[in-house]
Amino acid sequence: MSPLARWCHRHRLAVVLVWVGLLIGLGAGVGSVGSAFGNSPTSQNTDSAKATALLQHASNSAAGKSGRVVWQLGDGKVTEPAAERAMTGTLERIAHAPGVAGVTSPYTSSGKAQVSADGRTAYATVAFVRDVADSQIEHVEELATAPESARLHIALNGQAFTVNPEPNPVADAMGIALAFAVLLLVFRAVWVAVLPIVTAIVGVGTSAVAVILLSHVISLSSTTLTLGSLIGLGVGIDYALFIVNRHRANLKAGMGVAESLAKALNTSGRAVVFAGLTVVVALLGMLTLNVGIINGMAIGAAVTVVLTVLAAITLLPAMLGMIGSRVLGRRERRAPVGGASGTGWWGRWAERVQARPRALGLLALAVLAALALPTLTLRLGASDDGNLPTTSTNRQAYDMIADGFGPGFNGPLVLAVQAPTAADRAAEAKLVTALKQVDGVAGASAAPMRPGQTVGVISVVPTTSPQSAATSDLIHHLRDKVIPPAEQGTSMKVYVGGLTASNDDFASVLMGKLPLFVLVIAALGFLLLTVAFRSLLIPAVGAVLNILSIGVAFGAIVVVFQYGYGASLLGLGAAGPIESFVPILVVGIMFGLSMDYQVFLVSRMREEWAHTGDSRRAVRVGQAETGKVIAVAATIMFCVFGSFVFGGMRVISEFGVSLAVAVALDALLIRMVVVPALMHLCGRANWWLPRRLERALPRVSLEGPPDEPERPQHPAREPQPAGLAD
């Protein structure tokens, strides 16, 4: 990669202008066409998917979104004349509003059940036409909340009125500010703090506008942008930091700027490209799961990583060429050329690990295993509106419905009943009676079937909330124990559907795929590291430790979000299940990030091994010389990921907590204790590879061509004759 570094150095102004032009050009494209984000459907062969398909086919309607208007009278009943007049007039205005297909009022004979038993709470259902505009829904929201007063409280929920929390830009700014502070504090050079951050911002900014344009081509969730920003800022700053750190070391050794950049890109730059490639491969590996929402997030995150790597190996060398030796602090520039800078505390720590590898390694493994232990209780699902901030209208409507009608009313189960014969319809009636007797069912009712209709609908209201584990158990109990006996001896087919059942099925599908996906990712890591380091032991250890890192990430989100320890303090709602797709994405991301640190650590060890053939020295020197930069990189990632915990989105907060904790412990315990301890115990076996496999594997050098490391080995020998002659 030396030619690329030299070209970027010679044409540094042109490189910077190309990146600026690319960012402006893509931004102009977004300004003209906008975005087309949307949640792609997840077509899985599940019971709930069959129920949805059956009901859609039977209705054959052009119905669109629907929502609820919920109101509660603080010190009276909603049937009081004043409250009834106010809400009846409001509902009439809503019924005549553009985009509204119909309104079901609780003040009609067909809507009496929409008033709670205590008379304090009522709701109306608003159905919209299929192509309703967002502005029309907003107009209805304004009409619905107009009569609100000190006594009459009104809130909205349902698909049409869902308010998705907006990403908090303060989270991005907080992460960047903390990263700048860490870099400045450690390296005490302004340019070392500025350049990695500028590189990451340009890479993330370019990828953000690229992803927005990509949303017109493939289905992407709006969460993709926030997730891409989270990953891009972390890896972008880290990748740039590794190159800058190697460049600074080269300058201190007496190299010129151009030569130093070529050397830095040919060593650390190669490691950055390989590390970025592993992250991209891990992310794109999620496409094999064939889940729409995960596919979009994986592609968006992969685009972000690709562009941050490109910025690190092109834009960064150009900017480093512009500032010259100012990347060093004033004291460092005044220090003797080629003087030893030492490895300080990290050198002493590397010696300590070499002296007591067994004790330190076992202690670190015990701590990591304890932190990963909560993973065994991981429960996937979908958090309901009860986890939203109390200021949200969706949360307020959820609480009012739960208070007036019971928590299960917020997520009723919808049973699609295929009943083509009279006997089947009689069996359906018996099923409704049986359902009312089931523990965990608050109520069950069947919608009347019109003449000639062959598909019926049964609504089952659980006694527990949609996100409750008891509700999930009820779904499985109905499918396994209640429905099969009712179907027996008839042609009736019953499928349990509705949003609550769909979320539960989605979680079950992903939970079933998760173990295999982890094993596939571990095997992929083994193959990549085998090619990179031409070893069998190092990749095997890396694969196992990557799984341990993922376990720590899962343990963190289980404790905070599933057990609820700290979630309410962070403003992240109450305890609940982990969002179904979060663990899959965490596996891919953590695999890539763990591989990053493994690559940067072991590539330096491999470089020293190639020079000396001394395994113990190679491990010690590699750990000592990369320890500081890996620790700083992990601290930066912890700050960036941790800042997203306060972004106001529960899903992104789950990513932030899991990745922040796992990255910090992966770098400080696994890469700085466990890996070197195991390598010291294994000695020369670390670098063993069967000859037949050696010949078969492609050669990928992360430390540059074999001849290049030899050049700086004896930098003082060549000029000696001239010096002696003088």
N, C-alpha and C positions, 0 to 999 in steps of 0.2 A: 504493500500500500504506500510505499515511499513515493512513487511517481505521482499519486493523487495528492499527497501532502505538498510536494514541491510545486505542483501545478496550482493548487489553491493558494499557496504562499505567493507565487509570482503574480497571480491574477486575483489578489485578495479583494480589491475594490469591486471587480466584476462579480465575484461570487456573492458578496454581500448584496449587491444590487439585484442579482438574480433572485435571491431569497425574498427581498423586499417586494420585487415585482410579482413573484409568485403569490405572496400573501395578498397583495392588493388585487391582483387579477382574480383570484378565487373569491375574495371578498366581494368584488363587483358582481361576480356571477351569483352569489348568494343574495345580493341586494336586488337583483333583477328577477330571480325565480323563487326566492324564499326557501322554506323547508317543506318536507312532506313526511314528517314523522308520524308513526302510528304503531299501535300494538298489534303485531301479527298474530293471527289465531294459531292455537296449538292443536293440530289435528292428530289426536292420539286415538288408538283403538280401545277406548274406555267406555264404561257403562254410561257415564255422563255425556260423552260425545254422541253416543247412540241416542240418548234421550233428546238431546238438542236437535239432532238431525231429524228425528221422528216428528218432533213438535213443529219444526220449521216446515217440513214437507206437508204435514197435515193442515197447518194453518194457511199456507200458501198466500200469506198476506204481505203487504208492503209496509208493515209497521216498523217504526224506527225506535229511537231511544225512549226510555220512560224514566220518571223520577217521582219522588214523594215530596209533598209539602206537609210538614209536620208542625202542629201548634199545640201549645199547652197554656192553660190558664192557671196562673200562680195560686189564686185564692178562691177559685170557683170552678164551675163546670163549663166545658166548651159548648154546651147546649143552651147556655144563658142567651136571652134574646139579643143582647148587644154584641156578644161574640159571634153568634150565629149570623147576624146581619152583616157584620164586618167581613167574615170569611166567605159567606155566600156571594156577596158582591165581588170579592176578590177572585173567587173561582170562576165566576161568570166572565169577568174580564180576561182571565187566563184562557178560558175556553174559546174566546173569540180572537185571541192573539194570533198573529201569523206563525205558521209552523206547527201549531198545536192540532193534533188529531182528535183528542177527546180528554175529558176530565171526569173522574169518578169521585163524587163528593160524598162525605159521610152524612150529609144532611138530606140524603135521598133514601128511599126505601131499600134500594139495592146496596147502599153503603153503610148501613147501620153497624155492621161489624167493624167498621173503621174508627169507632169510638171506644176508648178503653173502658173497662168495667167500672173504674172509679169516676169516669166522666171528665177527667182532667186533661186527657190527651186525645187528639184525633189526627187523622192524616187524610190527604187526598192524593190520588194517583193521577199524574199528568202524562199522557202519551203524545209523542211527537211524530210527525211524518218522517219518512226515511231520510230525506235530504234536507233536514232542518239545518239552518245556518247557526253558527255560534252566536251571532248577534241576536237572533231570535230567542235562543235559550237565555241569553243575558237579560233580554227584555222581560221574559217570563219571571226570572229571578227577582227583578225589580218590582214587578207587580205583586209577586207572592209575599215579599217582605214589607210592602208598603204599610199595612195596618199594624205593624208591630208597635207595642207600647210597653209601659212598665208592667202591666198585668198580663198582656198577651205576648208570649214569646214564640217566634216563628223560626224554623230552621229547615234546611233542604238536604236531601240525600238521594241516593239512587244513581243509576248509570248516567243520566242526563246532567245531573247536578253535581257530579263528582268534581271536587276541586283538588287537583294535583299540586302538592307543595312545589313552589318554584325553587330552583337551585339558588343557594345563597352565595353571591359573588364574594362575600367577606371570607368564606372558607378558602377560596383560591388565594386571596390576598394574604390571609393569615399564614398559609403554608409557605408562600413565597418569602414573606418577611422573616419567618422563623428559619428557613433555609439560608437566607442571606446572613442572618445573625450567627448561625452556626459556622458557616464558612469563614466569615470575618474573624470570629473569635478564635478559630483553630489556626488559620493560616496567616492572619494579620496582614493581609494584602488585599486591597479593595478589588483589584482586577480578578483575583481568584474567586472572590465572592460574586462578582458581577457576571463574568462570562458564562459560567455554567447555567445561571438562571436565565440570562438572555437567550442562550441556545435552546433551553427547554421551552421557554415561552414562545419562541418563533416556531419550534417544532409542533407544540401543542396548538398554537393559533392556526398554523397552516392546516394541520390535520382536522381541526374543528370545522373550518369552512369546507374542507374536502368532504368530511362526513355529512355535512348538511346537504351538499350537492349530491352525494351518494344516496341520500334518503329518497331521491326521485327515481333511483334505479332499482334499489332493493328495499325491502321492508325493514325499517329500523325503529327502535323505541326511542323516545325522547330522552330516556335515561342514558342512552349510549354516549351522549356528549359529556355528561358529568362523569361517567365512568372513565371515558377516554382521558378527560382532564386529570382525574385522580392518578391514573397509571402513567400518563405522559409526563406530568411534572416530576413524579418520583424517579422514573427511569431516565428521563432526559437530563436532569441535574446530575444524577449519578454517573451516567455514561460520559458526560462532559468532564466531570470531576476526575475520573480515572485518566483521561487523556491529558488534562491540564497537569495533574500530579506528576505524570511521567515526563512531560515536557519540562516542568520545573526542575526535576531531578537531572535531566540531561543538561540544562543550562548551568546548573550548579557544578556539573562535571566538566564544564569548559567548552561545550559545543556551541556553535553559532545557532541563531534562531532557525534558519532554514534546515540545517542538519538535525537540530533537535526535534523539529516538527516531523521530519521524515522518520526519525527513529521512534518517536512517540506513537505515530500512527501505524508504524510497522509492527509495534508490539502491543501496546494497550489498545490501539485502534482495531487491531485484528480481534482482540478479546471482546471489544465492544460489539463488533459486527456479529461475532459468534453468539454472544450473549443475547443480543437483540433477535437473532434468528431463532434461538431456542424459545424465547417468549412468543414470537409470532407463530412458530410451529405448535406450541402448546395451545395458544388461543384458537388457531384454525382447526386444531384437533377436535374442538367442541362441535364442529359442523357434523361430525359423525353421529352425534346424538339426534340430529334432525329435529330440533325444537326451535320454532320460529323466533321467539324472543331472545334465546341464547345465541342463535346464529347471528342475529343483527348486532348484538353487543360484542360478540367475538370479532366480527369483521371490523367494526368501528374501532375497537381497541387495537387490533392488529395494524390497521392503517396508521393509528397514532404512533405506535412503536416504530414502524418503518420510517416515518418522517422524522421522528426524534433521532434515530440512528443516523439518517442522512444528514441532518443538521450537525450532529456531533463530528462526523468525519469530513465535512466540507465547510460549513459556515464557521465552525469553531477554529480550525486551522487558519482560516482567512483572518478572523478577528485577532487570533494570537499573533499572526504576522504583523498586523497593524500596530499592536502595542509593544512589540519587541520584548526587551528584557524587563519591562515594567510589570510583567506577571510575577516577578520576584519582589519581595519587600525591599525597602532601602537597606536594611542590615544585610539581607541575603545578597544584594548586589555588591555590597562592599566587602563581603567575605572573600577569602582567598579562593581563586578558581580551582576547582577540583578538590577542595577541602572536604573532609568527611563530615557529613551532617549528622550521622548517628541515627539510631532508631529509637533511642530514649526508652520510655516506659514499655513500649511494645516489644522492643528487643529483650528487655528483662523478663517480660511475660512469656515470650517464646522460649526463653531458656528455662523458665519454671515449668512450662508444659513438657519440655523435653526431659526434665529431671524427674517429673512425677506424672507420666502420661496415664497410668492405670487409675490412680486415685481421682485425678481431676476429670478424666473422661467418664468414669462411672458416676461421679457426683453430678456432672452436667446432664448426663442421660437420665438420671433419676428425677431431676427437676423438670426436664422436658416431658418425661412420661407422665408426671403428676399433673402438669398443665394440660396435657392432651387428654387426660382421663374423662372429662365431661363429654367428649365426643361420643362416647358410648350411649349417651342419652339424647343424641341429636334428634329433633323432631321437625320435619319440614311441613310447611303449610303456607297460609297466606294470612297476614295480620289484617284484622278488620278495622272498621272506622273507630272502634274503641281505643285504638292506639294513636289516633291523631291528636294534635294539641287541642286543649279544651276551648280555644278561641275559634276553632274551625266550625263552620256551619254543619258540615257532615258529621263531626263528632257530637255536636249538640243534638242533631236529629237522632243519631244513634242512641244517645243516652235517654232521650225522651221516649223513643219507641221501646227501649228495654224497660224503662220505668213503667210505662203504661200497658204494654202487651207481653213483656217477658223478653229475655235476651235472645232467645231463639228466633223471635219474629224478625230480627235483622238479617237472618240468613235461612229462610225456609227451604226445605228440600222439595224439589219438583219431580214427581214420579210420572213418567210418560207411560201410559197403559195402551198397549195394542190389543183391542177387544173387538174383533170382527163379528162375533156372534152374540146372540142373546145370552147364552150360557156364560160367555166371557164377561159380559156386562154385569151379570149377577155375581160372578166371582170377584169383580172389581168392588162391588158394594160390600161383599164379605171381607175383602182386604182392608177397606177403610175401617170397618168395625174392629178388625184385628189390630190395626195400627194404633188405634186409640188406647189399646190395652198395653202397649209396649212401654217398658220403662225408658224414660228419657224423651218421650213424645208428649208435648203439651197439647197438641191438637192435630186432627187430620180431617180433611174435607175433600170431596170430589166435585169438580165443576160439572154441571149438568151437560149431558151429551145430546146434541141435536139429532133429529132423524137422519139416518144415513151416515152419521159420523162414526168412524171406527177407531179413533184415537182419543182416549180420555186423559184427564190431568188430575192428579191427586196432590194436594199441598199438605206437607207434613211440617209442623212447627216443632223443632226440638226445644227442650227445656234449658239448653245451654247455648252459649254464644257461638257464632260461626267458627272462630279460631280455637275453640275449646277442644281438647283431646277427647272429651266425652262425646262431642258431636261427630268426630271422626269415627269413634267406636260405634256410634249409632248407625252411621252409614254402612259400615261393614256388617253389622248385625242384621240390618234390614235385608241386605243382599244375600247373606249366607243362611239366615235362620227364618226370616219372616216371609219373604217373597217366594222362595222356591215351593213351600207347601201350598201357597195360594195358587200358584201356576199349575200345580200337579193335576192331571186329569182334564186340563183345558188347553185351548190354543192361545190363551192370553199370555202376553209377554210384557214384563214390567221392567223399566230401566230407571234407576235413581239418578236424577240430574239436578239442575240448578247451579247457581254460582258456587255455593258452598261445596257441593259434591264435585264440581269441576276442579276447584282448587285442591281438594283432597286427592282426586285422581291424578292430577298433575304432579303433586308432591310424591305420590306413590310411584309413578313412572320414573321420575328423576332419582328417587331414592334407590330404586332397583338398578339404575344404570350407574350410580355413583361408584360402587366398589370396582367394577370392571374398568371404568374410566380412569380411576386412580392407578390401577395396575398398568393400563396401557401407557399412561403418562410416565410412570416410573420406568417402564421398559424403553420408552422413547428416550428418556434421559440417559439410561444406561448406554444405548447405542451411540448417542451423540458424544458423550464423554469418552467412550472407547475410541472413537475416531479421533477426537481432539487430543487425548493424552496417551494413546497407544498403551493402554493398561486395562486390566480386567478388574483389579481390586478397587481402584479409585472410583470407577463408575458404579460398581456394586454398592460401595459404601455411600456414594452420593445418592443413588436411587432410594436406598432405605432411609437416609436422613431427610430426603425431600418429603417422603411420606410422613415422617415425624413432624416436620415443619407444618405440613398441611393439618396434621392432628392438633397442633398448638393453635393454629388459626381457628379451627372449628371449636376447640375448647373455649377460646375467648368469646366467640359470639354466643355460644350456648350459655355461658355464665352471665353475660351482660343482658342478652335479649330474651333467652328462653327461661332462665331462672329469674331474671329481672333485677339482678344486683347492679345498681347504678344506672339502669335505663331511665328511670323516672328523674333522677338527678340531672341527667344529660338532656332531659326534655324529649326522650325518645319513646314515650308511651309506657304501657304496662308490659308485664311478661307475656310472651306469646311465642308461637312457632317461628322458626327461621324461614324467610322467604325461599321458596322452593329452588329458584335458580341460583341463589347466592353461593351455595357450596360448590356447584359445578364451576362457576367462574373463578371462585377462590382457588380451586385446584389448579386451573390453568395458569392463573396469574402467579400464585406462589411457586409453582413449579418453575416458571421462567425466572422469577426473582431469586429463588434459591440457587438455580443454575448460574445466575450472574455472579454471585459471590464465590461459588465453587470454581468457576472459570477464572476469575481474577486472582484468587488465592493460589490455585494449583498451577495455573500457567506460569506464575513467577517461580514456584517450586520446580516446575519442569525445566524452566530456563536455567536455574541454578544446577539442577541435576545434569543437564546437558553439558555444562561447563566443568563440573567437578567430579561427577560420578559418585558423590558422597550423599547418600539418602538423608542421613540425620542432619547434615548441614543444609541440604536443600530445603527440608521441611522447616527448619528453624529460621533460615534467612528469608524464605518465602513468607512465612507468617510475620516475621518482624517487619519486613519492608512493606507489606500490604495491610497490616493490622490497623494502622492509623486511618488510612483512606477508606477501608471497608467500614470501620466504626463510624467515621464521619458520614459516609454514604448512607449507612443504616439509620443514623440519627436524622439525616435529612428526610429520608423516606418516612420515618416515624412522624416527623413534624408535618409533612405533606399529607400523609394518610390520616393522621390524627385530626388535622384541621377539618377534614370532611365529616367528622363525627358531628360537628356543630352546624352542618349545612341545612338542617331542617327536613331532610328526607330519610325516613327510616331505612329504606333499602341501601342507600349510599352510606348511611351510618354503619350498617352491618359490614359493608366492605371496609370502611375506614377502621373500625375496631379490630376486625380479624387480621387485616393486612399490617396495620401498625404494630400490633403485638407480635405477630409471627415474624415479620422482617427483623425487628429489633433482636428477638431471641435467636433467630436463625444466624444472624451475623455475629452476635456476641458470644453465644454458647456453642452453637454447632460449628461455625467456621473458625472461631478463634480458640475453641477448646477441644471439641469432640473430634473434628477432622484431623488436626495436627497430632492429637494424642494417639489416635488409631494408626496414623501413618508412621509415627515413631515406633509403635509396637510392631508394625509389619516390616519395617526396614526396606530392603531392596525388593521385596515382593510387591511393593507399591507399583513398580515400573515393569513388572513381568508381563509379557505377552507371547503366546505361542508363535513360533516362527511362521507357520503356515498361515495363521491369521494376520500376522504382521505383513506378509506379502499381499494378502487379499484386500486389506483395508486401504481405502484412499488416504493419501497423505494431506492432512490439514494442519499447518503449523500456526499456532497462536503466538509464538515468540519470534516470528520472522524467519526468513530463510536461514539455513544452517550457517552460512558464512557470515551473516551480519552480526550475530552476537560476538564473533571473535574480534571484530575491529576495535572495540573500545577496551579489550582486555588489558592491553599494555600501552596505554596512551602516551606514556613518557619515554618509551624506548626508541621510537623512530627519530625524534629530534636530538637524541643524545650525541651522535657523532658531531653534528654541527656545533652543539653547545661545548663539547670538549675541544673542538678545533679553535673556538674563540678563545 
